[in-house]
């Protein structure tokens, strides 16, 4: 604890010593799990502005990863981090942290707080009603999120922000790196979502899902959400002990989910938005286990717009009730024979919802750079 405090304090001092011009664009990252969500934006900004980008990270591995690219500062201690946010002095603070002003306060010395998305889900169901209220600029995945945010502002009289349909940078990043030919026969990826609700699929049915599939000679990779390591670590450890000697089971602890997506022939979830990336890139079957909806917005009904998740599930989802999990292997076998997924279906859906496909980071970087020069 003392070492962490000292290292974080040193990071804070290092940041304070930087000139204002050196920290025009400041990024904050909670962990390396988010690295591939923002790296392309940093690299595109770097091409435009060589010496004014700073990454403040709570993950020490980022220091080594970015050492030859940009200034990278480590602050992990909560109290030091909290103070950092209070005194933050920069032009743009860019991050994927929701509920700004709740855990971490806004600084009057920061001109623009910029949010970008690390998921394709709609804004008004799995996020709290205050999730984006205090941001000045939101870089959305497409017009659907823009419409949701504008209606939320109107309904609740929130301050108006700049909403820019820049596109989904992580999808473009994955598409470039993905190997479409590395699939593994009868390999299933189980990727449950996290949920504030104590009754959730991972904790209540995770073991049953894995057991049923392994018993029918499927290979199973469990990919917990990063939040599960905070909220359900006992259950993760229990699953690991139960299946550690089964060569068909794998617990994916990698910071990137790409290898698991590449290998799997089917993905199983309840509410995880990982299914969007899986379908848009790999075009393989998705199974939804119907158990508990993920609704973190208590005012969900006030925003009378169907979510992108609902339409996606209607078109691409294969749904099984949690009480019928004994039939899960049979459903998997059927989908391996006949997926009923066409390239045209997938591309039509993507074009309907996403902006700047294949060009999102470049678009976002140019928007921010132009805004900076125009002020």
N, C-alpha and C positions, 0 to 999 in steps of 0.2 A: 504493500500500500504506500509506504513512504517513497519507494523508488518511482512508482507511478506518479505520485504527486510532484516529485522533483522534476521528472522528465516533462510532465505536462506544464509545469511552471516555466521551465526553460523554453518550451514551445511558445507559450504566451508571450514571454519577453522577446523572443525572436520575431514574432509577428508584430508586436508593438514597435519595434525598431525599424521595420520596413517603412520606406517612404510611401506616401499616399499613391503616387504614380505607379509604384511597384505592385500594388494590390488593387488594381482596377477591377479585375475579375477574381473573386474569391469563391472557391468551392468548399463545401463541407461534406465529408463522407463519414457515415457511421461505422462502416466496416468494408473489407475487401469484397464482400458479397455484392456490393453496389458498383464496383469498379467499371464493369462493362456497360453500365447504364449511362455513364457520363464521359468515358474516356474519349469517344469520338468528338464530343463537343469541345473538350479541352484541346485536342489535336488540331481541330479546325480553327479554334480561336488562336492557337499558337502560330498558325500560318499568317494570321492577320496582325497579331500583337505578340511580339517575341518575348518581352520581359515583364509583363504585367499580370501574370496569372499565378495564383497561389492556391494550393490545395491544403486545407486543414483537415486532418484525418484522425480518427480515433482508432485506427488500425496500423500498428507499427510496420506491417509488411508493405504498406504503400510507400514508405520512405525509400526502400530499396528499389521498388518497381518504378517510381517516377524520378529517381535521382538524376537522370540525364535529360529529363524532359522539362520539368517545371520546378519551382520552389515548392517544397512539401514540408509541412509542419505538423508535428504530432502533439495532440492534446487529447488525453483520454480521461483524466480525472474529472468527475462530474462537477465539482465545485469550481475548478479552474475553467472548465468548458462553459459553465453558466456565466462566469465573470467575463469570459471572452465574448460571448454573445451580447452582453450588456454594454461593452465598450467598443464593439466592432466598428471600425472606421474604414469604409471602402465604398466603391461606387456600386458594384453589383455583388450580392451574396446569392450564390446559385446552389440549390440543394433539392433533395427529394424527401425532406423531413416535413411531415404534415403537422397541423395544429400549432403553427408558429404563434408565439405569444402565450402559449400554455406552459410547456416545459421550459422552453428557452424564449426569453423576451426579445423584442425588437429594439435595435439601437437607433437613436436619432441621428447617429453619425453615418449610417449606411443609407445610401440614396434609394437603391432598388433591391428588394428581395424577390428573387426569381425562383419559381418552382418548376420542375420538370417531372414527368411521370415515369415510374418504374413498373408500370402495369398498364394493360389496355382496358381495364375495367371502367365502368361508368363512375362518375364522381359522387353520385348522390345515394349510394346504398352501402358500399363497404367502407366508405370514409365517413367520419363524423361530419356533422353539419358545419362545424367551425374549421374544418381541415384546411381550407384555402382562403379563408376570410382575410387574413392579415398579409397576404402576399401582394406585391405591387404588379408583378408580371407573372403570368402562368403560360408556360409553353405546353400546349395541348397536343394530343395525338391526332385529333381531327375535329371536325365540326360538331360531332355528337357531344364531346366534352365541353366545347365552347357554349353550345346551347344550354347544357345543364348548369354550367357555372353562371351564365347570365340570368337564367331564371331564378337561381338561388339568390343572387344579388338583389333581384327585384322583389322576391317574396319576403326576404328578411331584412331588406334595406341595408345591405352590406355595402361598404365602400367599393366603388367601381375600380376594377383593375384592368390592365392591358392583357387581353387574351389573344394569344398568337397560335394559330394552327400550324405548328412547325413539323409535326409528325413524331413517330415513335422511334427514337434513336437506338434503343436496344434491339428492336427487331432488325433494323438494318445491320447492326453489328453482328448479330447471330447469323444472318443470311450469308454474309461474306465468309464467316469462319466454318459454317456447317458442312459436314461431310454427309451427303445424302445416301451414300452407299455403305455405311458402316453398321447397318441394322443387324441385330442378333436374333436368330429364330426363337420365337416363343418368349421373347423378353418383354416384361410388363413394367412400366414405371408407375409406381404409386406415389402421387404427389398431393397429399392433403393440404387444404388451406388452414391457416390459423384463424381463430375465432375468439372474441371476448367471451362468448357463451361457454360455460363450463361443460355443457353437453355438446360435444363436437366429434366429428368422425374419427379423427386420429386417436383420441384418447379412448373412445368407446368401442370402436370397431377395427382399429388398425391391426391388431394381432389376428383377428378373424379373417380379414382380407388377405393378409400375407399367408396365413396357414392354408386357406382354401386354394390359393393359387399354387403354392408349393406342392401341395398334395396331389395336384393334377399335372405335375411335371412342367410347370411354368417357371421361368427365371424371373425373379422379382428384385427390382431396385426400389428402395425406399428413399425418397428425397424429402426430408422434413423442410418446412419453411424455417428461415432464420429465427422467427419468433417462437417456434417450438422449442428451440434450445434454451429459451428464457422461461417459457411457460410449462413445458412438458418434458423436461430433461429426464425425469425419473422414468417416464414411459419409453423414451428413446433408449435409455440404458437397459430397460427390461427387454425390449424387442431385440436389441443387439445380443444380449446374453442368450435369449431363447433360440435365435437362429444363426448364431455365429459359426456353428459347425456344419451348416447346410451350404454346400458349394453353389447352390442356385440362388442364394440370397446375398444382396449387397446393400450396405448402408452408405449412401452417397453423402460424403462430408466435404466434397470439393466446393470451392467458393463459386465456381461456375457450373451451371446445370447442363452445359452443352453435351458432354459425353453421355449423360443419361438420356437426353432427348434423342441423340443420334442412334443409340443402341436399341431403344425400345420400339416394339411394333404396335403397342397399345399404351395409352396413358389412362390412369384411373384417378379421379379426384372427386371432391364434392363441390367446391366453389373456387378453386384456384384459377387465376387468370393465366397460368402457364399454358393452358390449353390453346390460347390464341397463337402464341409463338409456335407451338407444336403443329397446329393445323396450317398456319400460313407458310411455314417452311417445309415441313415434312409430309403434310397431307395424309396423316395416318389416323386410325380410329381413336375416338375419345369415349370413355365411359364415365358418366356421372352417377355417384351414389347419392340417392335422395335421402337425406337425413335431417340436417338443420341448415336453414338458410343463413348466409352471412350478411346480417344487417347491422351495421354499426352506426347508422344514422337514425336517430329516434324520430326525426322529422321527415323520413323517407316519403311518406304519402303526400307531403306538401309539394313535392317536385313531381308533377304528373307527366313524366316522360318515361317510356319503357327503357330499360337499360340495354346496352349493347350485349351484355351477358345473356339476357333473356332471349334475344333473337338468335344469337350464336348457338345457344343450347337447342333451340327449336330446329335449327337447320342441321347442325353437326353432332348433336348429343345423342348418346345411347344411354338411356336412364334405367337404373335398377334400384329398387327399394332396399334400404339397409336391412330390413327383415328378411330379404330374399338373397342374401349373400351366398348361400349354398349354390345358387344358380350362376354365380359369377364366372367360374371357369367355362361353363357351357356358352355363355354370352361371348367370352373372349374367343373361343374356338370358332364361333359363327362369324365374328368380325374379321378373323384372320383369313377366312375363305372369301368373304364378300364385304368390302368396306363401303361401297356405294358413295365414294368420294370422287368428285371430278375436279380437275384443275380449274375448270371454268367457274364452278361453284365457289371455290376458295378465292380466286382472283376477283370475282365480282363482289364478294363480301368485303374483301380488303380495300378495294377501290372506293366502295361506298363509304367506308368509315375513316380511312387513314389518309392523312395529308403527306405530301412530299415523300412518297415511298422510294427508298433507296437514296434519298438526298436530305434527310431530316436534320442531321448534325450540321451540315454545310449551311442549310437554310437558317437554323437557329443561331449559329455563330455569326453569320452575316447580319442578321437582325440585331443582335446584341452589339456588335461592333459599330453598326451604323447609328444605333441609338446613343451609344457612348460619344460618338463624334458630334452628333447633332445637339447635345446638351451644352 
